[in-house]
């Protein structure tokens, strides 16, 4: 699990003060390459949530006549979360909302499937590719929250898991109306 790795790297880059023009150029190129990087985060969700997400993506693909994947769904959820963060811009409020929306199962009770065993697993690992700049934005928010609540150690993976599980739970319970149509509309325009 990562905890503010991108944030710490960015602070280190800002602290570096290249002296001559060659070092400044090298530093600028390195920062440009780093900022264009795509990172992979892995988080776990209940298998039933993952399957429900797969069925939703399949519905969007069929009805929207497009290829829509879990990666696309998670990207939509992250973009929506970031949009709300920008709109609210209050780390205390966002922290409270994360706590309220955190319906993740307790990790101690979750079983993981052993590669060579026939055991069923009740969790699935999800990989999500995210632009470094977006990960940095999330980590800056999490650093702000950690300053307000030193015992609150949310990682990017935690946030991804919370927003995914919260969305699937709301979808499963019928709290979201016209989800497929709204997703198709968002994807097409």
N, C-alpha and C positions, 0 to 999 in steps of 0.2 A: 504494500500500500504506500502510495506516495503521500507526503505531507509537505506541501508548499515547496517542492523542488524547483519548479519553474520560477516561482517568486524569488527564491534565494539566488538562483542563477542570474536573474535579471538585476537584482541588487548588486551582485558581485560585478557584473558588467558595467553598471553605472559607477561603481567605485573605482574602476580602472581608469587611469589617466595616462594614456599613451603620450610619450614625450615628443618624438619626432614624427614627421609626416608619414614615413613608412609604417610605423606602428599604428598611427591613427587610421591609415588606409586599411591595414590588415584588420584592425579592430572593427571598423565600419563594415567591411565585407563579412566578417564573422557574424556580426549582429544581424546583418541582412539575411544571411543564410539561416541563422538560428530562428529568426522570426518567421520564416517561411516553412519551418519544419512542421510535420504532422506527428502528433504523439498518439500512442495507443494506451488507453486505460482499460483495465479489466475490473468488472464488478459482478457480483452474483445477485440473482433474482430467483424467486421461487419458480420451479419448473412450470407450474400452472400459469403463472403470469407470462413467462416467456412464450408458452404455447398460445396463449390468448393474443399476445403481441404479434406472433407469426400469422395467426388467423386474420387479425386486423390488417396487417400488411398485405396479405393475400387478397383480401376484399378490396383494398385500395388499388392494388395492381390490376385486378380484373375489371372493376367498375371504372377506373380511371384510364384503363388501357395503357399502363406504364409499368415499369419495374420499380416497385417500392419495397424497401427492405427495412429491417430493424435499425440498421445504421441511419437510414433516412428518418425514421420515426424518432430515434433518440436525438438526432440533430435538430429536428423540429422542436422537441421538448426543451433542449438546451437553449435554442434561440429564444423560445418563449420565456424561459427562466431569466435569461440575460435581459430581455426586453423589460420584464417586470423589475429586475434589479435596477436598471437605469431609471425607470419611472419612479420607483419608491425611493431609491438612494438613501436608505436607512438601515445600516447593518444590524441594529438591534431588532428592528421589525422583521427583517429577512431571517435572522436567527430564530426568532419565535415561530415564523412560518415553517422553517425547516423542521424544528422540533415537533410542531403540530402535524406536519405531513409525514413524519418519519414513521412509517408502518412496517419497516423492515423486520423480518423475523430475527429472533435472537440467534446469533451466529453459533453459540454453543450447542443449540438444539438441531442445527442443520446438518444433514448427512451429505457427504460428498461421494460421488461415485468413484470407486477405485478402478483405474484403467483396465485391469485384467479380471475384475470380479464381475459377477452378473448382478450385483446389487443395484437397485434402482436408487436414483438420487432425487432429492426433492428440491435441489437448486441447480441452476445452470449458470455457467460463467459466460458473460457477455463482453465482447471486445468492442470498444468504440474508438474510432479515429477522430481526432479533434485537432484543429489548427492550434499551434502553440500560442498564438495571440489570444484565442478564446480561453485556453487553459489558464493563461496568465491572468486574464480578467477574473476568472473564477477564483484563482488562488489569492489575488489581491483582496477580493471580498472575504475569503476565508481567513486571511491574515487580520483583516479589520474585525471580524467576529472574534477571533482568538484574543485580540487585545481587550475586547469588552468582556469576554468570558474565557479566561485562561484554561479552564477545564474542558472547554468545548473544542474538540479536535476533529473537526470535519475535514475530510480530504475531498478531492475532486471526485474520486470513486464513490464516496458516500453521497455526495450531491447527485451524481448520476443515478445511483441506486434509488435514492429517495424520490426524485422526480419521475423516474420510470415506474416505480411501484405505485406511487400516488396516482399517476395517470391511468395505469391499468386497473387499479382498484376503482377509480371513479367510472371508468368505461364499463367495467364488469357490473357495477351496481346501477348502471343506467343514469348516472348523474351528468353525463355528457350527451348532449343532443346533436344529431346529424354529424357525428365524428368523421365518418368516412367521407362524406361530402365536403366537409371543411378541410380535411387533409388533402383531398384531391384538388380543391380550389387553391390551397396554399402551394401545393407542388406545381401547379400549372401556371401560377401567376405571381 
